[in-house]
Amino acid sequence: MGVSILTQPPELSKKLQAKMKAQMPQLMDRCSRVMQSAIQDTINKGVPPPNAPLTAAVKGGKGTLRDNRDLAGSISAHHGDNWASSGTNKKQAWVLQHGKTIMSKGKGLWLPANANTRTLYRQYNAQTPGQLITAMKSAGFKFFRVKNVYCAQSKKGQPFALFIVKKSVTIPARRFVKFTDSARNTIKKIWKDALHAALGSR
């Protein structure tokens, strides 16, 4: 489920509405792009709270919501004659915005144990834990479990943690889709300048 923010023009007299009708789509387009830029800037700066130690280790850094820059790249701008919006339709966006506790529905939630697991996902072109384990078995790896840690070992290598298996995972709310003060002020100026021009052209 995606998330977005919306803005509309200030209240205008019927006379001003008629006078500004032709430029409304352009004004709303500008407003939508201001919001888009503000959301992307919020993501790029990092949204608290910081990543948990395991997440930071897996991702190789403390930056939140910036995994492969995919989320920031999904932020889009939309507008009509009397509205402007910006946001993302990424299916995970609602959870990232509002937070959620995800419960296991089967044999647990299999989380990468470290950054090496992500490297192995890419190396074996795997998308799920099952696919990765199958591919690694074909490559000669053996597997064993110590409590909630699922480990792997090659024929001549040392054993290493591959997954951490949990019953639940809590994703904290990180409100990245929002009106920043900078965006509000910029949009106010857009309307102030447009109204000044419309009133001055009588």
N, C-alpha and C positions, 0 to 999 in steps of 0.2 A: 504494500500500500504506500502510495506516494504522499508527499507533504508539500504545501505551497503557501505563499502569502499573497494577499490581494489588496489592491488599492483602487479607489475611484476618484473622479474629479471632485473638487470642492463644490459646495452649493452655489449655483449661478442663477442669475435672473434669466427669464425667458429670452430677453433681448441679447444678453451675453451668450447664452447657449446657441442662439441662431447665428450670432456673429462669429463664434469660435468653432462651429460645427465642422467646417472643412479641415481644420488643423487638429481636431481631437485625436484621430488615429495616430498622428505623428507624436503628439504629446504623450499619449498612453504608451506608445512604443518606447519613448525615452524613459518613462517611469519604470517600465518593465525591465529595461536593461540596467538601470540603476540598482534595482533590487537583485537582479542576477549577479551583478558584480559584487554587491555587498555580501551575498550568501557565499560566493566563492572565496571572497577575502576572509570571511569568518572561518571557513574550513581550512584554508591555507595557513592561518595563524594558529590553528589548534583550538579545540573546544574541550574545556574541562568536563569531568574529572580526567586525570591522566590515566593511561593504560595500566592495567594490573601488571605486576612483574612478569607473569608468564606470557601475557599478550605482547609486552614490550620485547621480551626475548625472542618470541616467534617472529615478530615483525622487524626486528633489528633496530628498534628505535622507540621513542616515547610519543611520537606524533600521533594524535587521534584522528580518525576519519579520513586518513590520507593513504590508505592502502592502495597502491597502484594509481593514485589520483583519479580513480574511477568515479567516485562520488562527486567531486568538484566538476568533473567533465560532464556529468549528467544534468547539471543545473541549467534549465532553459528558461527563456523569457517568452511570454505570450501576452497579447493585448487585443482589445476590441475597440469600439467607438467610445465606450465609457467605462472601461475597466482595464487593469493591467495586473499581471500576476507573474510570479517566478517560483520555481521549485523543481522537484525531481519526481519522476514516476518509478524510481528504483523500488523494487518490492521490499527491500530491507529498510527503506528510509524511515517509515513510521516507527519501527523498533529503535533505530538509532536516535531519532528525535525524542521519543517519549520513554524509552527504556522498557525492558521486559525480562521476566524470569522464564527461561526456556527449560521445560522438563523433558527428560528422556522418555520416549514412548516404547523403548525396546531394551537393547543391551547396553545402554548408556550413550552419552555424547562423547564422541571421539575427537579430542582436540589435539592439534599438533603440539608436540612436546617442546619444540625449539625451532630455530630458523632452518636447521638441517632438514627437518621434515618437509618444509615448504620447497626446499631445493630438490628433494627427492620427488615431490609431486610433479615438478617441472621436468625433471630428468626422465621420469617414466610416463610422462604425459597422462597423468591420472587426475581425476576430478573428485573422487571420493576415497575414504579410507579403504574400502573394500577393493577398489581398483588398484590402489597403490600396493596393498599387501599381496594381491594376486600377481602383479607385475614383479614385485621383489622376490616372491617365491620362485617364479620362473627363472630369475637371475641367480638363484641359489641361496637366498637368505633363509634363515630359520627364525622362528619367533617364539617368545615366551612372555609370560605376564608375571609381574611382581606387584601384588595388591592392585592398585589402580593404574599402574604404569605398564604399557604394552611395549615390549622391547624387541629389537631386531639384531641379528648378528650374521655377518657374512662368513664364508667358510674359513677365512684366515684372519678376519678382523676382530676387533673388540666389540662387545655388545653395547648397544646404545638405546636410549629412550626414543621411541617413535611417536607414541600417543599417550596422552593422559585421558583416562576414561572417567567421566563424571556423571552423576545422576541429574544435575541441573547446572545451568549457567545463568548468571544475572548480568544482563547488559544494562549499564547505567544510562540514564537519559542524558543526551548531549544536544542541546537545542541549537542546531546550526541553521535552521530556516527561521529567520526572524528579521524584523525591522531594526536595523542599527540606527544609532543617532545620526550618523553620517548620511545614511540613505534617506532618512526622514527630512533632514535639512536640505539635501540636494533636491528632493521632490518638491518641497515647499518653494524652493527658489525657481524651479521650472514653472510652477503655477504662478508665482509672483511675477516673473518676467512676462509670461504669456498674457496675464490679466492686464499688466501695465501697458503692454503693446496694444491690446485690444481696446482698452479705454482711451489710450492716447491717439488712436486712429479714428475717433468719432468725427 
